[in-house]
């Protein structure tokens, strides 16, 4: 249990001062009698004995309100020590061809949606055979004709969902294309400067790092505030595409050489098959027609070989899931320690009890302990 606003307890001395002044206040105007011997022998009624009860209720209510204002919170603390991990950049093709259908757990989705769902399971865990990557820095780059940073490297994986959902198929024809080289080069550049950003981020208050991302738009490496030291064990790019490079300034091989020079390993995944098909719906049924060249296996394999990584062809969602399982085993780090405290507010019972006492006090002063005048 902790109090979010302990300064509220400063009102307690004022409460006790008020009670003291009320108890010392004269009891009213006296009336002279020749003798009170007979009245004294009659004893003291229960009403007289309990005459301070409304005051007690009011004081107790104020004390409970003070506790409520201090906002008591109860938290469940989980401590994991994240002192080293792998920096992973996910590079996702969002060109128009990624809109082709793929079956995922019995549902017909487009390739991009399947890729996003399985990547989310890879990072956050699926409760079955993917344990998640809690100690790794994760960033995302998406590309079609142009490559863009979607998410800066971060250990705050709770924020990844909205970044993943922001990756959508390209809608403008002039932006469609497959710039594999530019996407890979951008991801490699983000990983190359990861240590510098890590050093500057660890020296800042947590809020400052996030504010810089929101205001300037520049990619800023994000870490939970509890992380004081973090070492990048290795750097990896997971490159996923269903086509062939046909746009961009850099060729895939040039980008692969940059990655190799900077000590970055590339795991290349070709989704779909060697040929691309598009489903056309007609009144007589659905037909699949050739949609152009499929995965450029030779180029993706050359990228993987150049950087010491690996290449896989994922012709189904099940195969893609199995590939992520294999990558999960290839790139592991020994965890342990980010401090995470999940606090729940506990002020409500105190406030409700105070309101009940104030209500009871008003009822008593208006009935049993009513004074005239």
C-alpha positions in Angstrom: 0.0 0.0 0.0 1.2 3.5 -0.8 -0.2 7.0 -1.0 0.0 8.9 -4.3 -0.7 12.3 -2.6 0.5 12.1 1.0 0.3 15.9 1.3 -3.4 15.5 2.0 -2.5 14.4 5.6 -1.4 18.0 6.4 -5.1 18.8 7.0 -5.1 16.4 10.0 -3.6 18.9 12.6 -6.3 21.4 11.5 -9.0 18.8 12.3 -7.7 18.2 15.8 -7.4 21.9 16.4 -11.1 22.4 15.4 -12.2 19.5 17.7 -10.2 21.0 20.6 -11.8 24.5 20.1 -15.3 22.9 19.9 -14.8 21.0 23.1 -13.6 24.2 25.0 -16.4 26.3 23.7 -18.9 27.5 26.4 -22.0 25.3 26.5 -24.5 28.2 26.3 -26.4 30.6 28.5 -26.9 29.5 32.2 -30.2 29.8 34.1 -30.1 30.4 37.9 -32.1 28.0 40.2 -32.2 28.0 44.0 -31.2 24.4 44.0 -30.5 21.6 41.5 -30.3 18.9 44.1 -33.5 17.2 42.8 -32.4 17.5 39.2 -29.0 16.1 40.0 -30.5 13.0 41.7 -32.4 12.1 38.5 -29.2 11.0 36.8 -27.8 11.5 33.3 -29.8 10.3 30.2 -28.4 8.2 27.4 -29.0 11.1 25.1 -26.8 13.3 27.2 -24.1 10.7 27.4 -24.0 10.3 23.6 -24.3 14.0 22.8 -20.8 14.1 21.3 -21.6 11.2 18.9 -22.4 13.5 15.9 -19.1 15.3 16.4 -17.3 12.0 16.6 -18.9 10.9 13.3 -18.0 14.2 11.6 -14.4 14.1 12.8 -14.1 10.4 11.7 -15.6 11.3 8.3 -13.0 14.1 7.8 -10.2 11.7 8.7 -11.5 9.2 6.2 -11.8 11.9 3.5 -8.2 12.9 4.2 -7.1 9.3 3.6 -9.1 9.2 0.4 -7.6 12.5 -0.8 -4.1 11.0 -0.2 -5.1 8.3 -2.8 -4.2 5.0 -1.2 -3.0 2.5 -3.9 -2.2 -1.1 -3.8 0.2 -2.6 -6.3 1.4 -5.9 -7.5 5.2 -5.6 -8.2 6.9 -7.7 -10.8 10.7 -7.5 -11.0 12.7 -8.7 -14.0 16.2 -7.6 -14.5 16.7 -6.6 -18.2 20.3 -5.8 -18.5 21.0 -7.1 -22.0 19.0 -8.1 -25.0 18.8 -8.3 -28.8 17.9 -5.3 -30.9 15.5 -6.5 -33.5 14.2 -4.4 -36.5 11.1 -5.9 -38.2 11.0 -4.8 -41.9 7.5 -5.4 -43.4 6.5 -5.2 -47.1 3.2 -3.3 -47.4 3.0 -3.1 -51.1 -0.3 -3.9 -53.0 0.7 -7.5 -53.6 0.5 -8.1 -49.8 -3.2 -7.8 -50.1 -3.5 -11.3 -51.5 -5.4 -13.8 -49.5 -3.9 -16.2 -46.9 -5.7 -18.6 -44.6 -5.0 -17.9 -40.9 -6.6 -20.1 -38.2 -9.5 -20.8 -40.6 -10.1 -17.2 -41.6 -9.3 -15.7 -45.0 -7.1 -12.6 -44.4 -4.7 -10.7 -46.5 -1.0 -11.4 -46.2 -0.2 -8.2 -44.4 -2.8 -8.9 -41.7 -1.4 -12.4 -41.2 2.1 -11.0 -41.0 1.1 -8.4 -38.4 -0.7 -11.0 -36.2 2.1 -13.5 -36.2 4.7 -10.8 -35.5 2.6 -9.6 -32.5 2.6 -13.2 -31.2 6.4 -13.4 -31.7 7.0 -10.2 -29.6 4.3 -10.6 -27.0 3.9 -14.3 -26.9 1.0 -16.5 -27.8 0.6 -18.6 -24.7 1.7 -21.7 -26.6 5.0 -22.1 -28.3 6.1 -18.5 -28.6 7.2 -17.1 -25.2 7.6 -13.5 -26.4 10.6 -11.2 -26.4 10.3 -9.1 -23.2 14.0 -8.3 -22.9 14.6 -7.3 -26.5 14.5 -3.9 -28.1 11.9 -4.0 -30.9 11.6 -1.5 -33.8 9.6 -1.6 -37.1 10.2 -0.3 -40.6 7.6 -0.7 -43.4 8.1 -0.2 -47.1 6.4 -0.1 -50.5 7.9 2.3 -53.0 9.3 4.3 -50.0 10.6 3.1 -46.6 9.4 4.6 -43.3 10.2 4.1 -39.6 7.0 2.9 -38.0 8.2 2.4 -34.4 11.6 3.4 -32.8 13.4 0.7 -30.9 11.6 0.2 -27.6 11.4 -2.1 -24.6 7.9 -0.8 -23.9 6.2 -3.5 -25.8 2.7 -2.5 -24.6 2.8 0.4 -27.0 3.6 -1.9 -30.0 0.0 -2.8 -30.8 -1.0 0.7 -32.1 2.2 0.9 -34.2 1.5 -2.6 -35.7 -2.1 -1.6 -36.5 -0.8 1.6 -38.2 0.8 -0.5 -40.9 -1.7 -0.6 -43.8 -1.5 -1.7 -47.4 -0.5 1.1 -49.8 -3.5 2.8 -51.4 -2.0 5.2 -53.9 -0.6 3.8 -57.2 2.3 6.2 -57.2 3.4 4.9 -53.8 3.1 1.3 -54.7 6.3 -0.7 -55.3 8.8 -2.9 -53.5 11.9 -1.1 -52.2 13.5 -4.0 -50.4 16.9 -2.3 -50.5 15.7 0.9 -49.0 13.7 -0.8 -46.3 16.7 -3.0 -45.2 19.1 0.0 -45.3 16.8 2.1 -43.1 16.5 -0.6 -40.6 20.2 -1.2 -40.5 20.8 2.5 -40.0 18.5 2.5 -37.0 20.3 -0.5 -35.5 23.7 1.1 -36.2 23.0 4.1 -34.0 21.1 2.1 -31.3 24.0 2.3 -28.8 24.2 6.1 -29.1 20.5 6.5 -28.6 20.6 4.0 -25.8 23.3 6.0 -24.0 21.4 9.3 -24.4 18.0 7.8 -23.4 19.3 6.2 -20.2 20.5 9.6 -19.1 17.1 11.2 -19.4 14.0 11.1 -17.2 11.5 8.6 -18.7 8.9 11.3 -19.8 11.6 13.3 -21.6 12.4 10.4 -24.0 8.7 9.9 -24.9 8.1 13.7 -25.2 10.9 14.0 -27.7 9.3 11.3 -29.9 5.9 13.0 -29.8 7.0 16.5 -30.4 9.9 16.2 -32.9 8.8 13.2 -34.8 12.4 11.9 -34.7 12.9 8.2 -33.8 13.9 8.0 -30.2 14.9 4.7 -28.5 12.4 4.2 -25.7 13.0 2.4 -22.5 11.0 1.9 -19.3 12.1 4.3 -16.6 13.3 1.5 -14.3 16.0 0.4 -16.7 19.3 2.0 -15.7 21.8 -0.2 -17.7 21.2 -2.1 -20.9 23.7 -3.8 -23.2 22.8 -4.8 -26.8 24.0 -8.3 -27.2 23.4 -8.5 -31.0 21.5 -6.8 -33.8 19.0 -8.5 -36.1 16.8 -7.6 -39.0 13.8 -9.7 -39.9 13.0 -8.9 -43.5 9.6 -10.0 -44.8 8.5 -9.5 -48.4 6.4 -11.3 -51.1 7.9 -9.7 -54.2 11.0 -8.5 -56.0 12.9 -5.3 -55.6 11.6 -2.8 -58.2 12.0 0.6 -56.5 14.2 2.6 -54.2 17.7 4.1 -54.3 19.7 1.1 -52.9 19.7 -2.4 -54.2 19.1 -5.2 -51.7 22.7 -6.5 -52.0 24.1 -3.0 -51.3 21.9 -2.8 -48.2 23.0 -6.2 -47.1 26.7 -5.2 -47.4 25.9 -2.2 -45.1 24.3 -4.5 -42.6 27.3 -6.8 -42.7 29.7 -3.9 -42.2 27.7 -2.8 -39.1 27.5 -6.3 -37.6 23.8 -6.8 -38.3 22.4 -10.2 -39.2 19.4 -10.5 -41.6 16.7 -13.2 -41.4 14.9 -13.0 -44.7 11.4 -14.4 -45.2 9.6 -14.7 -48.5 5.9 -15.0 -47.9 3.6 -16.5 -50.5 5.3 -18.6 -53.2 7.5 -18.6 -56.2 4.5 -17.4 -58.2 1.9 -14.7 -57.3 -1.8 -15.2 -57.8 -4.8 -12.8 -57.5 -8.3 -14.0 -56.8 -11.0 -12.6 -59.1 -14.6 -12.9 -58.0 -17.2 -13.5 -60.8 -20.9 -14.5 -60.9 -19.6 -18.0 -61.8 -17.3 -18.3 -58.9 -13.8 -17.2 -57.7 -10.8 -17.8 -60.0 -7.1 -17.4 -59.3 -5.1 -15.8 -62.1 -1.3 -15.1 -62.2 -0.5 -11.8 -60.6 3.1 -11.3 -61.6 6.4 -12.7 -60.3 6.4 -14.0 -56.7 9.2 -14.1 -54.1 12.7 -13.4 -55.4 14.3 -16.3 -53.5 17.8 -15.8 -55.0 18.0 -12.2 -53.8 16.7 -12.9 -50.3 19.0 -15.9 -49.9 22.0 -13.7 -51.0 21.0 -11.1 -48.4 20.9 -13.8 -45.7 24.2 -15.4 -46.8 26.0 -12.0 -46.9 25.0 -11.1 -43.3 25.3 -14.6 -41.7 21.5 -14.9 -41.4 19.1 -17.4 -42.9 16.3 -17.5 -45.5 12.9 -19.2 -45.4 10.0 -19.4 -47.8 6.6 -19.2 -46.0 3.9 -20.4 -48.3 1.3 -20.5 -45.5 0.5 -18.9 -42.2 1.4 -22.1 -40.4 4.9 -22.1 -42.1 5.4 -18.5 -41.1 4.5 -19.3 -37.5 7.1 -22.1 -37.6 9.7 -19.8 -39.0 9.2 -17.3 -36.1 9.5 -20.3 -33.7 12.9 -21.1 -35.3 14.1 -17.5 -35.1 12.9 -17.4 -31.5 15.2 -20.3 -30.7 18.2 -18.9 -32.7 18.1 -15.5 -31.0 17.7 -15.9 -27.2 18.9 -13.9 -24.3 18.8 -14.7 -20.6 16.4 -12.3 -19.0 15.8 -10.9 -15.9 14.7 -7.5 -14.5 12.4 -4.6 -15.4 10.5 -3.3 -12.4 6.8 -3.1 -13.2 4.2 -2.1 -10.6 0.6 -2.2 -11.5 -1.3 0.0 -9.0 -5.0 -0.1 -8.2 -6.8 2.8 -6.6 -8.1 2.0 -3.1 -9.6 5.4 -2.1 -13.2 4.6 -2.8 -14.0 2.6 0.4 -12.6 5.5 2.5 -14.7 8.1 0.7 -17.9 6.0 0.8 -17.4 5.4 4.6 -16.9 9.1 5.1 -20.1 10.0 3.2 -22.1 7.4 5.2 -20.8 8.9 8.5 -21.7 12.4 7.4 -25.2 11.3 6.4 -25.6 9.5 9.7 -24.4 12.6 11.6 -27.0 14.8 9.8 -29.8 12.3 10.6 -28.9 12.3 14.3 -28.6 16.0 14.6 -32.0 16.4 12.9 -33.7 13.8 15.1 -32.3 12.4 18.3 -29.8 15.1 19.1 -31.8 18.0 17.7 -31.4 21.2 19.7 -33.9 24.0 20.2 -32.8 26.6 19.5 
